[in-house]
Amino acid sequence: MFTWLRVDTDDEALVDALQTDGIDGWSWATAGITIVVAFVASRILKFVVERTLRKRMDAALALLIARLVGYLVIVVGLIYALEALGVAIGPVLGALGIAGIALAFAFQDILENFVAGILLQLKRPFTFGDQVSINDHEGTVRTIDSRLVTIDTPDGETIMIPSATVIKADINNYTTGGERRTTIPVGVAYGTDLRAARDALDRAVRSADGVQERPEPEVLFEGFGNSSIDFVVRFWHDPSIASFWTTRSEVGFAIDVALAEAGITIPFPQRTLHWAGPTED
């Protein structure tokens, strides 16, 4: 079975623990069956725990707990399999502990993402199906696992972001609020009747598809610009990314039509130059 050619004195306890010479076939069969049963039981228990907890808590947290339960069942199965082979567990666990410390330094990034993934699912800044913005990536959250957060973008792309990056990033969850406000700047030409311009903009934004009646849209004076008198049009709509683009587009078209009907001009940037006359040169 296992043959050890040379060992140091300090490793004799571990070698004795792993010595499997003389183990009969029944012990090997028992160990193998134990491992198989542990893997099958972990899958079944994971499924049952996840289905049960989803009714009482967030789906992402339920999945995390179910996975941890599955891993625990596998570890217990491996321990029983080693005992069936007559392996002393104590020295083995000690050696694994030392090896675990070495691996922790070697795989710092993986462990960092694993811990960050657990923290994300405990803090729950978002969950499956939420539409979010993470580090300039916008999309719908597809999965949250122990290492990665996967989002599907409106452009049909799949972005996988390490959990350690996500937990340090600015996260904008569009879904949780139930509604979202968008602002569109509009400039009108100098000499325009500002009250007439405000009324035209107000009628336009209220008539656009997708704009919510409550909270009411707002048309506010912003300032005197270099080439225009500036307003901001603010309105609320459904929080989805698709609604942001479609509603914003509808409001833009409505504003253009309303200002044209009112005879109000949207100016382009202009610069006036004054010639000082000829110089001595």
SVG drawing of the C-alpha trace seen along z (x, -y; Angstrom):
<svg xmlns="http://www.w3.org/2000/svg" viewBox="-49 -101 64 109">
<polyline fill="none" stroke="black" stroke-width="0.4" points="0.0,0.0 1.9,-3.1 5.7,-2.6 7.9,-5.1 11.6,-5.0 13.0,-7.6 11.5,-9.7 12.7,-12.1 12.2,-11.3 9.7,-14.1 7.5,-12.6 7.2,-9.1 3.8,-9.8 2.4,-11.0 3.9,-8.0 2.4,-5.6 -1.0,-7.3 -0.9,-6.9 0.5,-3.3 -2.2,-1.2 -0.3,2.1 -2.4,5.1 -5.8,3.4 -8.2,5.9 -10.5,5.4 -13.6,4.9 -12.0,1.9 -11.2,0.4 -14.7,1.1 -16.2,-0.5 -14.1,-3.6 -15.1,-3.9 -18.8,-3.4 -18.5,-6.0 -17.0,-8.6 -19.7,-7.9 -22.5,-8.1 -21.1,-11.4 -21.0,-13.0 -24.5,-11.9 -25.8,-13.0 -24.1,-16.4 -25.9,-17.0 -29.3,-15.9 -28.9,-17.9 -27.7,-21.0 -30.8,-20.9 -33.1,-20.4 -31.5,-23.1 -31.5,-25.6 -35.2,-24.9 -36.2,-25.2 -34.2,-28.4 -35.3,-30.2 -38.7,-30.5 -37.4,-32.3 -34.4,-34.4 -32.6,-35.8 -31.8,-33.3 -28.1,-34.1 -27.7,-33.6 -29.7,-30.4 -27.4,-29.1 -24.3,-30.0 -25.6,-28.1 -26.6,-25.1 -23.1,-24.9 -21.4,-25.1 -23.6,-22.3 -22.7,-20.2 -19.0,-20.8 -19.4,-19.8 -21.0,-16.5 -18.2,-15.7 -15.6,-16.4 -17.3,-14.2 -17.5,-11.4 -13.8,-11.7 -13.0,-11.4 -15.1,-8.3 -13.4,-6.8 -10.0,-7.4 -11.1,-5.8 -12.4,-2.7 -8.8,-2.4 -7.4,-2.5 -5.8,-5.9 -5.2,-7.9 -7.0,-11.2 -5.1,-13.4 -1.6,-13.4 -3.2,-13.8 -5.2,-16.8 -2.1,-18.3 -0.2,-17.9 -3.1,-19.3 -3.2,-22.3 0.4,-23.1 -0.2,-22.5 -3.3,-24.7 -1.2,-27.6 1.3,-27.2 -1.5,-27.1 -3.2,-30.1 -0.1,-32.2 0.2,-30.6 -3.4,-31.3 -4.1,-34.6 -6.1,-36.0 -8.4,-32.9 -9.0,-33.1 -9.6,-36.8 -12.3,-36.3 -13.8,-33.4 -14.1,-35.5 -15.4,-38.5 -18.0,-36.3 -19.3,-35.1 -19.4,-38.7 -21.3,-39.8 -24.0,-37.2 -24.2,-38.1 -24.5,-41.9 -26.7,-41.4 -26.1,-44.7 -27.9,-42.9 -29.3,-39.5 -30.2,-37.4 -32.1,-39.4 -31.2,-42.9 -29.9,-45.4 -26.8,-47.1 -23.8,-49.2 -20.4,-47.9 -17.2,-49.7 -18.9,-51.1 -20.4,-47.7 -24.1,-47.7 -26.3,-44.7 -28.5,-42.1 -27.0,-39.9 -27.0,-36.3 -25.0,-34.5 -23.2,-35.2 -20.9,-32.5 -17.9,-32.1 -15.5,-33.8 -17.3,-35.7 -20.3,-37.9 -21.6,-37.4 -23.8,-40.0 -25.4,-40.0 -25.2,-43.4 -27.8,-45.0 -25.3,-44.5 -25.5,-40.7 -22.2,-40.4 -21.4,-38.4 -19.1,-40.1 -17.5,-38.1 -16.2,-40.3 -14.0,-38.9 -15.9,-39.2 -12.9,-41.0 -13.2,-43.7 -17.0,-44.0 -16.9,-44.4 -14.4,-47.3 -16.4,-48.9 -19.1,-51.5 -22.3,-49.5 -25.4,-51.2 -28.4,-48.9 -31.1,-50.3 -33.7,-47.7 -34.1,-48.1 -35.6,-51.6 -38.4,-50.6 -38.0,-53.8 -35.3,-55.9 -34.8,-59.6 -33.2,-60.9 -32.1,-64.4 -31.8,-66.0 -30.2,-69.4 -31.9,-71.7 -30.6,-75.1 -32.7,-77.8 -31.6,-80.9 -31.1,-84.2 -34.2,-86.4 -36.5,-83.5 -39.5,-84.0 -38.3,-81.8 -41.8,-81.1 -43.0,-80.0 -40.0,-77.8 -40.6,-76.2 -44.2,-75.5 -43.3,-74.0 -40.8,-71.7 -43.2,-70.8 -45.9,-69.8 -43.4,-67.8 -42.0,-65.7 -45.4,-64.9 -46.6,-63.7 -43.7,-61.3 -44.3,-57.5 -42.7,-56.0 -42.6,-59.1 -44.3,-58.5 -46.9,-60.9 -45.7,-60.6 -43.3,-62.0 -44.1,-64.8 -41.6,-65.8 -39.7,-69.0 -38.4,-71.7 -35.9,-74.0 -33.8,-76.9 -30.1,-76.1 -28.2,-79.1 -27.0,-81.5 -24.6,-79.7 -22.1,-80.9 -24.5,-80.4 -27.8,-79.5 -30.1,-79.9 -30.0,-76.5 -32.8,-74.3 -32.8,-70.8 -35.7,-68.5 -36.0,-65.8 -38.4,-62.9 -39.0,-59.5 -39.4,-56.2 -39.1,-52.4 -35.7,-51.5 -34.6,-49.1 -31.7,-49.9 -33.9,-49.5 -36.5,-51.9 -33.8,-54.5 -32.8,-54.6 -36.3,-54.3 -37.9,-56.9 -35.0,-59.3 -35.4,-59.0 -39.1,-59.6 -38.6,-62.7 -36.0,-64.0 -38.2,-63.6 -41.1,-65.3 -39.0,-68.3 -37.8,-68.8 -41.4,-68.8 -42.7,-71.1 -40.0,-73.7 -40.4,-73.7 -44.2,-74.2 -43.6,-77.1 -41.1,-78.7 -38.3,-78.3 -34.7,-77.8 -32.2,-75.4 -28.9,-77.3 -25.6,-75.8 -22.4,-77.0 -21.4,-80.4 -18.4,-82.7 -18.3,-86.4 -15.0,-87.9 -14.2,-91.6 -11.6,-92.9 -9.5,-95.6 -8.5,-97.1 -5.2,-97.1 -1.9,-97.3 1.3,-99.0 2.7,-95.7"/>
</svg>
